Amino acid sequence: MKNKNERTEIAAVRRENLPGLSLVYALFRTKRSGRDGFAYSVSVSVTGEYGSETATASDLTDSREDAELIFRLLADQTVTPCALADVLEEIL
């Protein structure tokens, strides 16, 4: 159950359009009561002519710098939702 004192907002978004596909990378930060700072999460969505798929990795880090680095690496490597967990396992 979500805590009423949690607040999630989008910290960054990057879109990439490939032939027949649209990829959206999003970096979220969540402020929680009883914790200093934010917890960062990433989401990768792909949309094509046959549908869409999204994968999310929650609470990756509490460091803004690390979160921004992870976000850039995912977008620069054109990571798809199905590869998100494998790529994160390699870079974390």
Secondary structure, DSSP 4 states (H G I P E B T S, - for coil): ---TT-EEEEEEEEEEEETTEEEEEEEEEEE-TTSSSEEEEEEEEEEETTEEEEEEEEEEES-HHHHHHHHHHHHHTT--GGGHHHHHHHH-
